[in-house]
Amino acid sequence: MRWVLIGASDIAATRMIPAMRAVGDEVIGVMSSSSERAAKYASENGLERATDSLDDALAWDADAVYISTTNQLHAGQALAAAAHGRHVLCEKPLAMTVADARAVIEACAANNVVLATNHHIRNNAVVRTIRDLVNAGEIGEVVAVRVQHAVSLPDRLRGWRLSDPAAGGGVIFDITVHDADTVRFVTGREVTSVTAVATSVSGDGSGVEDTAVCVMTLDGGAVVITHDSFVVPHAGTALEVHGTEGSILAAGAMVQDPTGSVTLRRGGVDTDVPVGERADLYQVGLRAFDAAVTTGTAPSATGADGLASLAIALAARASAADGRPVELSEMLVGAAR
Ligand code: NDP
C-alpha cells in the first residue's frame, strides 16, 4: 500500500508512519497547509514528497490517504480523496456533523474506495478479549459499562485541543468519541441516549471543555458511565463491563499501546484472563485496512462506526449544552450541531 499523509500531524509522526512501515506499506509524501512545515516534516520523517496543495497530493501515485488534520478538515479532505479514487483512513471524529459523515460514507461507496475510521482502541488485544468474553456469555447479560479515560495531555498536544472550538477541540471529540466506539465494540450494542456534563476544570477560559462525564443508555437497557478528561494525571485508564453473572475489569485498556490486563470476576473469585498476542494497535488497524483494499473484508472500524461514534459525541455535546438527555435518534436524523 502506498500512502499519502494529509496533515503534518503528531499522530502520523509518532504512531502511523512507523506502523505503516512496520506492516510493509510505503509512505510517499505529506500535505500540510504550510509548504515550509510540509518540507520540514517530510525531511524529518524520511518522506520523498511534500506539498501545500491537496490537489497535488491527491495526484501522486498512491493507493490511500491517511487524514490526520484538525477535526474540521476531515470531511472535506475525505470527500476530495474519494473523488480522486484514493482509499481513505480518516482520524476520528470522521467529521464535525452527522450530515458530513454521511456524505463521506456515500462518496467513498460511490467511488468504490475503502473508508475506515482510526479508532485504535478496538485493536487492543485486551479490548478484543473483553468483547470475546462478553460474546461467549461469560458475564451473562450486560447491565453496565464504566469507562475511566481521564488523563493528562502531554505538552506537545496542548494546542488546538485546548483552545480552538472551530478546529473541533475539546475532550468530547478527542476522547469520548473513542469511548463510544469501544463501548459499541465490546457490547455489540448501540447507544440510545446520552446525558452529559462538560466543563473546563482548568478554568482557562478557552471555550472548550477539558472534562466530560456522560451517562449513556444502550439498546436492551444497560447503562454506560464515562469519565473523560485532559486534566487528571494520575488516575490511569480502565474499562469495566458488568453483567448479570459476572464482571470484567480491565486496567490500562484505554491507551495507545498494547498494554492492560483483564480480570474476570464471578462468584466472588477473580481470574486473570490471558489476552494473547499484544500487537501494536495501529498496525492491527493498518493490516485490516490493507486486507479491506485487497480482499474486500471490512476494515477494523468502518465509516459507519465513525458515524456512530461521532453521533454519540454530538449527543454528548448537545446534552451538555442544553442540560437534558439527548436521544441518538435526534442526532441521526441529521441534526448539524
Ligand atoms: P497535531 O496538532 O499534531 O496536528 C494537527 C494539525 O495541526 C496538522 O495537520 C498541522 O496542520 C497542524 N500543526 C501541527 N503542528 C503545527 C505547528 N507546529 N504549527 C502550526 N500547525 C501545526 O494533532 P494530532 O496529531 O494530535 O491530531 C491530529 C488528528 O488525529 C486529530 O483529528 C485527532 O483527533 C486525531 N488523533 C487520533 C489519535 C488516535 O490514536 N486515533 C491520537 C491522536 C490524535 P498542517 O497539516 O496544515 O501542517
Boltz pocket constraint, residues with backbone or C-beta under 6 A from the ligand:
constraints:
  - pocket:
      binder: B
      contacts: [[A, 6], [A, 7], [A, 8], [A, 9], [A, 10], [A, 11], [A, 12], [A, 31], [A, 32], [A, 33], [A, 34], [A, 37], [A, 38], [A, 67], [A, 68], [A, 69], [A, 70], [A, 71], [A, 91], [A, 92], [A, 93], [A, 118], [A, 119], [A, 120], [A, 156], [A, 157], [A, 159], [A, 160], [A, 173], [A, 174], [A, 256]]
      max_distance: 6.0
